[in-house]
Amino acid sequence: MAIGMNMDEIRVLAPTGVTGSGFLESSFEQGLAQKPHFIGADAGSTDPGPEYLGSGATAFPRAAIRRDLRLMLMGARKIKVPLLIGTAGTGGNAQQVSDMVDLVKEIAATEGLSFKLAVIQAEQDRDYLKRRLQEGRITPLFPAPEFDEKTIDRSAHIVGMMGVEPWQRALAAGADVIIAGRSSDTAIFAAMPVMMGFPEGIAWHMAKILECGAASAVQRKTPDCMFAWVRRDHFVVEAPDPSLRCTPQSIASHSLYENADPFKLLECSGTLDLTNSRYEAISDRAVRVKGSEFIKADRYTVKLEGAELVGYQSILIGSVRDPYIIRQIDDWTTRLTEKIHARVNMVFGDQLAPSDYLLNIRIYGKNGTMGPLEPVTDIKSHELCLIFEATAPTQDIANTIGGIIRHQALHLPIPEWSGLITAIACPYNQMERGAVYRFNVNHVLEPDSPTEMFPMTLFDVSGNYNREILT
């Protein structure tokens, strides 16, 4: 489908909020029938936590990702429009990008598809980061952990969050399918409209609405598709599923989603300003948005995200029903913690210092969700759920501490009872959680150019035949 600078409209199809979460085939077919100029989809997020960036695993099963990816590939090639997929594999690191590229090639071979495939990497070279750090071109956001060369060395992966420019470079190279590492969700959808000269405020705001698929519709039943018409002074959004409705309130409220400021949304190249945005229902299902503006940044910055291995974890789940223990649960867990540390010291001695492992107790029914921020102080539940976490340098040590936790918690006495008591009921024995990670970077980097951190390779994919044609 030819796309020119003199176009008055770009049509956009977002099949789902994240590849692997699913969408209705009927909605997707309806979206294809509306002749989009491109199809875009996010494939990851930091929402599931640091594990996926750190480990390279995916938040959704491979079979679920393959199902969505196959339908999107088949649909895009059927109507001959580009397919853009960002933050491959949940975290967007090099291994996750490679795994999704393998999946794309596998589907192409099975279905007999041919296309030009652009692969954009977002994982950052450690020497490059150290050089930029020494140059003073990496600065913290708030809040941010300490960031130095040791942080870079111990990180499992550090990725940069790309803006629209790497996407535009791939489109200009003639890519039919683009698989990218970590990306701004909105950049996936804003890249082509901005490239074609549409007002950036309109393009970025449309992208903000589409990046979550049908999440901006009223009472979304399941992850599903959203469609947009981008024009010179406004955009229109409507869900392909005729049972879904978009309203001014639903679209305006989604504009606030995941943002600290209700009017300003930060991107690499500037700020989307919604101060003058206006939302108007043009039917009982569609909304027109106008007035959105984009303020260019004084300097171009790329957000960095990193994850590092904390250790290995064993967990135990138990419930407390005894009203005496519930009334003194804070004192009980304090005494239990002291007992556990004492027993760990007996077992390991000088081989394991208290700073070498972490013990955490979550009490659901009392501050389990919000912790010290919880405003409700009275316990009104007749039972509490306790989750005990032991994190240690090795899985074997974590399992040993888990066994200590189980025994100490099971029989910790209280003043009201004499003799041996059973304090908690455990539906399972302790469980190995394996490696655990934490985010260790919340910084931005100022590059020389918007694309220098995101190398691209272009492949000619034809069934089982794959040839690199541009690096």
N, C-alpha and C positions, 0 to 999 in steps of 0.2 A: 504494500500500500504506500503510495507516494505521499511524502510529507513535505510541505514547502513553507517558507517563511511568510508567505502571504495568506496563510490559512486564517480563517476567522473562528475556527473551532477545532479543539482536540478532544477526542472522546477517550475515556480511560476506564478500564475494567480492573477492579481489585477482587479476585476470587474469594479471598479469605484474609483474616487478620494475621495469620501465621501459617506457613506451609506445614502441613501435618495435622492441623486442628480440624480440617475438613470443610466441605461446603456442599450444597445441593447441586447435583448435576443439572437438574432442571433450571436452576437459577443461572448457572454458568452458561448453559446453552442459550438462555434468553439474553444474557449479556453479550455473547458472541453475535447474536442476531442484530444487536444494536451497533455493530461494526466499530469496535474500538480501534484506535490507532496504536495502542499498545496495551499489554497486560502486565500488571505489576503485583508483586507479592513479597511481603516480609517473610523471613524464615527463621527468625531468632529474636532474642531479647535478653536483657539482664534480669527480667522479672523472676525466672526460676532460680536465681541465685548464681554464685560463682562456680558451682561444680562443673557446669557444662563448658564454660570457657577454659577452666583449668584442666579438666580431664579429656575433653574432646568428644565426650558422649553427647547424644542429642536428647532434648526434652521430650520429643515425640518418637514413637517407634519407627524404625526404618520402613516398615510396611505402610504405615500411615503417611509418611512423607512421600513414598513412592507413588501411592495412589493419587495424591493431590498433584504431584509433579507431572505424572503421566497425563492427567487430564489437561493440565495447563499447557504442556508441550504440544499435545495433539491439537488442542484448540487454537493455539497461536500459529502453528504451522498450517492448519486448515485455512485460516483467513489471512495468512502471510503477514503477521505483524510481530514486532519484537516482544519477547518475554523477558522481564527484568525481575530477578530474584536476589534479595540482599540478606546479609547476615546469615549466610549459609550455615546449617548445622547447629543453630542455636547461639553459639558464641562468635562465629565468624573467624575462627583461627585457621591457620593454613591446612591443618589436617581435616577440619570440618569442611572447608571449601573443596579439598581434594575428594573427600567422600561423596559430596553432592555432585561433583563433576563426573565421578565414576557412575553414579546413579543416572545422570543425564545421558551418558554415553550408552549405558546398558539399555535404557528405554529406547534410545534412537536405534540401536541394533535390533531390538525386538520388534519395533514398529516400522522399521525401514524409513526413518526420518533423515533428512539431510538439511544442514544449516551451518552457519558460521557461529561459533561459540566463543564468546569473550569471557575470560576468567580474570577477575580482579582480586588481588590479594590485599589483605588488611593487616596481617601479622607483621609486627615491626622488628627490624633487625636490631639486635642488642647494641652493636657498636654504633649504629646510627643514633640510637636513643642516648647513649652515653655522650656522644659528641654534642648533640643538641642540648643536653643537660649542662655540659661544661660551658656552652655558649650562652647560657641563661635563657634559652628559648623554650623551656618547659616550666610552667607555672601552675601552682595548685588552685583548685576550685575549693569551695567550702561545703562540707568539711573534707579534709584530705589527710591521709596518713603521710608519714615521712617518706620522701622519695629521693633515693640516691642510687649510686651504682650497685650497691648491694641489693637494693630492691629489684633492680633490673635483672641481676644475676640469679636471684632465687625465684623469680616469677616463672610459672609454668608457661604462660603465654601473655603477651601484651599486644593488643590490637588498637588500631586507630579507627575512629568513626568517620567514614568518608562522607563528603558532601556531594553535590550534583556533578562536579567536574569530572571525576573518574567515569561516571556513567555516560556523560556526554562524549567523552573521548571514545568509549566503546561504541556508542551509537554512530559517531562520525566515521569509525572504522568499518561500518557496515555489519555490525553484529546482529544476528537474528535472535540469539539467546545470550543473556548475560547472567553469569553466576558470580556473585561478589561476596567478599568477606564482610566484616562489620561495617554497617552503613547506618547513617541516620535513616530512620524509617521513612520520613517524609521525602528525603532526597531521591528515593526510588521513583516516586511519583512526580516530583517537581522537575526532574532532570530534563525530560523532553519538552514540556511546555516552556520552560525557561530558555532552553536551547532554540526554540522556534520563535522566540521574541515576545511571548505572552507576558503580561505584567507579573512581576515576581510575587507581589502580594497575593494576587489571585491564585497563581500556581502553587505557592507554598501552602496557602490555606486549604485549597482543594486537597493537597497531598496529606495534610494533617487529618482531614476527615476520612480519606480513603485508606490510610495505612492500617486501620483496624478492621477493614472489611465492613460488614453490616453492623458493627458494634454501635454505630451512631443512630441506628433505627430505633423506633419505639418498640420495646418488648421483643427484642431479638430472641428467637426460639433456639437457634443453633448458629454456630459460626457459618457465615454465608457471604455472598457477593454484594458489592456496592459499585455503582456506576456513576460517572461524572461527565458533564459536558463543560469544558473550559472555554470561555470566550474572552473577548478583549476587555470587558468591564465587569464581568461576573462569572460565577460558575454555578451549575445546577447539579444536585445530587439526588439520586433515586435508587432504591434497591430493586434489582431485577425480579425478585420474588414478589408477586402481586399482593401477598398477604402482609408484607412489611410496609410500614409507613415511616417517612421522615417528616419531622415537624421543625419549625424554627427553634423550639426549645431543645429538641434532641440534638440538632446539629450544633447549636450554640454551646450546649453543655459539653459536647464531645470536644469542642475547641479548647476546653479547659483541662481535658484529661491529661494526667501526668505532668502538669505544669504548676510551678510554684506561683507564677504570676498569671492572673486571668487574662491579660492582654498582650504580654510579650513572650514570644517563643524564640529561643536562641538556636541558631544554626551556625555552621562553620563560617559562612560568608556574611552573616548579618542577623537581623532580628525581624521576625514576623510580628507586625503590630496590628492587633485586632481592635484597637480603640474605636475606630470608625466603621467597623464591620456591621453590616445590616443583614438580617435573615428574614426571608419572606416566603411564605407558602404559595406556590404557584399551582398546586393541586392538593388533593388529600394525601398524596404520597411523596411529593417532590418539593425541594426547597431551593431557592435562589439566594446566593450570598454575594454581596458586593461591598466595596469600601475598604477591603483589606489592603494593607501596605507592607512594604519590605524596606527596612532601613539597612543600608550597606554598613558592614563593620569597618572600623578603621584599620584593623589587622585581621588577617585570615588565620583562624586557629582550628586545630583538630583535637577533639577530645580523645584521651587515652583511657583504655580500660585494661586492667590486669588482674590476674588471679595467681595466688601462690598456695602451695600445699601447706596445710596446718599440721596435719598428722593423720592418724587413723582412729576410727571411732567405734565404740561398742555402746549400744543403747539398751535400756530396760524400761518397760512400761508396766506400771502398776496402779491399782486404785486403792483409795482409803475410804472405808465406810464407817469406821468407828467415830462416833461424835466427840469422844474425849480427845482423840488425836486431831480431828478437824479443828477443834477449838484452839488448839495450841500448835497448829501446823508450822508456824514460823519458828518457834522454839524447837520443835521436833526435827525439822530439816537442818537447823543450825547444829544441834547435837549430833545428828546423823552425819553431817559433813565432817565434823571433828573426828568421829569414830572411823569414818572411811579413810581420812588422811592418816590417822594413827596406824590403821591396819596396813595401808599401802607402805608406810615406812617400815613396819615390821617385816613385810615380805621382801621389799627391794633394798632397804637400807640406803647406803650411799650411792647405789647404782641408779637411783631415780630421785632427783630433787623435786620438791613441790612445784617449782617453776617449769618442770619438764612435762607436766601433764595438766589437763584441765577437767575439772568436775563441774557439771552444771545440772541443776534440778529445775525443771519447768513444772509449775503447778497449775493445771487447767481446772477452772472453777474458782481460782483466786489468782488474778494477775497473769494468767498464762499467755494471753495474747499481747497485752500492752506493758507488762512488767510494772516498773515503778511509775509509769505514766497513768496507770489505771485510777480513775477518780472514785470508783466504788470500793469501799474498804470493808464492808460487811460481807461475810461468807453466808450465803443463803442456800447453798447446795447441801444435799444430804450425803454427797460423795465427791471426792476429788480424784482427778487423774494426774499421776506423777510420771514425768518422763525424765529418766536419768541418763546423762550423756557423759561418757568417759572418752577423752581424746588424748592420745599418747603418740610417742614417736613411731611405734610399730603396732600392728594389729594384735600381736600376741600380748603385748603389755596392756593394750586397751581391753582385750578380752579378760585378762587377769583382774584388772580393776573392776570390770563389769561384774565378775563373779563376787568380788568383795562387796560391791554395792548391794547386790541381791541379798546376800546373807545378812549384812548389817541392817538393811532396811526391813527385812522380813521380821526381825526379832528385836528391834530397838525398843526398850521398855519405856513406859511412862509412869509417873508417880501414882496415878489412879489405879494401876493394876499391879498385882504381885505375881511372881512366877513368869514362866515363858509365855509370850504373846505372839500372835501373828498379826503384823501391822498392815501389810499390803497384800493384795491379791494380784498375781501376775498372770495374764492370759498366755504369755509366751515366756520362754527363757530369754536370756540376753541375746541380742542379735548383732551381728557384724554389719556395720554400715560401710566399712571400707574407708578409702581415702576421702578426706574432707578438705575443702578449699575456702579461701576468703578473698574478697576483693582487696587489692593492695594499691590501686592507682585510681586517683580521681583528679586528673591534671589535664591541661591543654598544652599542645605543642604548636609553635609558630613555624611552619615550613617555608621554604623558598617559593614553592608553587603548590597549588591545590592537589596536584597529582603525584608529587614526588614520593609520597609515602605509600602509594597504591599501584604497584606494578601490574601491567596487564599482558596477558598472552591471548592470542587469537588462534582458534583452531578451525579447520575445515572438517566437520563431522558428517560422515555419510555412511550410515549403517554401522558395519564393523570397522570402517576405515576412518582413522583420525589422523590429521596432519597439522602440525604447527605451522602457521603461516605468518605470524607476526609476534614479536616480543617487544 
